[in-house]
Amino acid sequence: MDIFSLFALCGGLAFFLYGMTTMSKSLEKMAGGRLERLLKKMTSNPIKGLLLGAGITIAIQSSSAVTVMLVGMVNSGVMDLGQTIGVIMGSNVGTTLTAWILALTGIESESFLLNLMKPENFSPLFALVGILLIMASKRQRRRDVGRILIGFAILMAGMDMMKNAVSPLADLPGFSDLLTAFNNPILGVLVGAVFTAVIQSSAASVGILQALALTGSLSYGMAIPIIMGQNIGTCVTALISSIGVSRGAKRVSVIHVSFNVIGTTAGLLLFYGGDLIFHFGFMDYAIGAGGIALCHTIFNIFTTILLLPFSRQLEALARKAVKEEDKSMEFAFLDPLLLRTPGAAVSECVSMTNDMAALAQECILASLKQLHTYSAEGEGKILDGESKLDLYEDRLSGYLVQISQHGLSMEDIHTVSRLLHAINDFERIGDHALNIQESARELKEKGITFSASAAAELKVLQDALEEALHLAVSSFQADDPISARAVEPLEETIDQLTDEIRARHVHRLQNGECTIQLGFVLNDLLTNLERVSDHCSNIAVCVIEEREDRSDRHAYLHDMKEATEFSATLKQDMNKYKLP
């Protein structure tokens, strides 16, 4: 083996890592925030978490991405520490699939079908299909599929380069003697741990080991401790991702490290203890790529089965290792760490914008209640809610801009656009709630009240507004364009009601049934209620635009109002909300 073979080995490793990164990022991008939502919903117990962790790792081909996602979600407060344990264990099992795919490179046969199963034979076709999808397709999803295929092809090209680079080692004098040093289990574990920690990829580490195995110079006794050590080395990603996060998130890293260190220690003691007693005959046998994949899988399944019953103890260990509790942080979920998994970040923003929508609705309802039954407690609630809405708007808008700079699926791009439009409307609704509250306080402080007729008219208007607000918020939270279409006729109804109430007020003023002072308050109220309905319309249109891919809002509203269905719904709403 000369210097050029070393260059080829380094180049192969670079290809492997780049291909793996490209493939996993594209898979994650296609999944969007679905994986994150599954994690939150299906981790009620360790068994479910284990299965889900294995499934997600297989889906995105990256246990590191899963670990980073978990740290970010615990840091956000949307997952408890206990929910992550099963997922961490499952991700260790799921990552073994890569080794089995790489093991296909060791197939030796004259059969056409068996040779076709070798990745280095079919991966060029994947690359061709992938580049055609990227160049010819206008749909983002198909282009993402193309990147997955190209990533796989590059990964396999890297594996082939590494295999060819290390093959001369079999004939190198002294190479076999060097490998015998790995018969020492402690040394083997250290080599596996350090090498995996340096390249930050257990898949690449296993791939290089499989390439070495193809020389025929590696035995089971040499490979097994290295495989065990690779599990410890992969913890470096969790440790790096825990820098600068909350103590709860740091505990995720502690669990990951503890699981792998305890599992490796137990595996070493049991395996080599068994070897001392039973003298395993296969220890000196040459191991192939398939044998490494098998040992890797057995070891990870063994450690999972061994430690799964001790999930609570692992959690207690993590809490003991990181003792101090964090002070509660508002909006800690908007953590830059989640930007490494943009789909998860988008999903968290959706969840938080839904909370913002609910808060805006609560503020309006509380302010309307103040008009009838004023209380200092109600005023405090509205002021606090409006402050929170301002903070929501500030944090979410900035975070969404950051997300948009990362690779997103077309679905997530539409979602980000919808959120950016909606959060401003929710914040403005909070401002109008505060204005309504000020009108209620003015009525209270001055000891004035509306006439019975004016109060009855306002009650009809409030009922219509509450329905419009409910429809806008619920359609936004459910991303339901059908419900959203019912908002615009209500908004038009509220506009007409407002105009009619103003005309009636002028008539009462002329007849001396109302005062100018009350007229100012009434006008402010009508203006704010009408503006709230306008924001409800904006929110509903956002939902419809995302689903129907409509970009011209004014054209859409014009087309809607020209439709027969709109006129019929408007007529129904006008009959429903008729002024007394």
Secondary structure, DSSP 4 states (H G I P E B T S, - for coil): --HHHHHHHHHHHHHHHHHHHHHHHHHHHHHTTHHHHHHHHS-SSHHHHHHHHHHHHHHHT-HHHHHHHHHHHHHHTSS-HHHHHHHHHHHHHHTHHHHHHHHGGG---S-HHHHHTSHHHHHHHHHHHHHHHHHH---HHHHHHHHHHHHHHHHHHHHHHHHHHHGGGGGSTTHHHHHGGGGSHHHHHHHHHHHHHHHT-HHHHHHHHHHHHTTT--BHHHHHHHHHHHHHHTHHHHHHHTTTS-HHHHHHHHHHHHHHHHHHHHHHHHHHHHHHHH--GGGGSBP-HHHHHHHHHHHHHHHHHHHGGGHHHHHHHHHHHS-PPPPP-TTTT--GGGGGSHHHHHHHHHHHHHHHHHHHHHHHHHHHHHHHS--HHHHHHHHHHHHHHHHHHHHHHHHHHHHHTS---HHHHHHHHHHHHHHHHHHHHHHHHHHHHHHHHHHHHHT----HHHHHHHHHHHHHHHHHHHHHHHHHHHT-HHHHTTHHHHHHHHHHHHHHHHHHHHHHHHTTSS-HHHHHHHHHHHHHHHHHHHHHHHHHHHHHHHHHT---HHHHHHHHHHSHHHHHHHHHHHHHT---
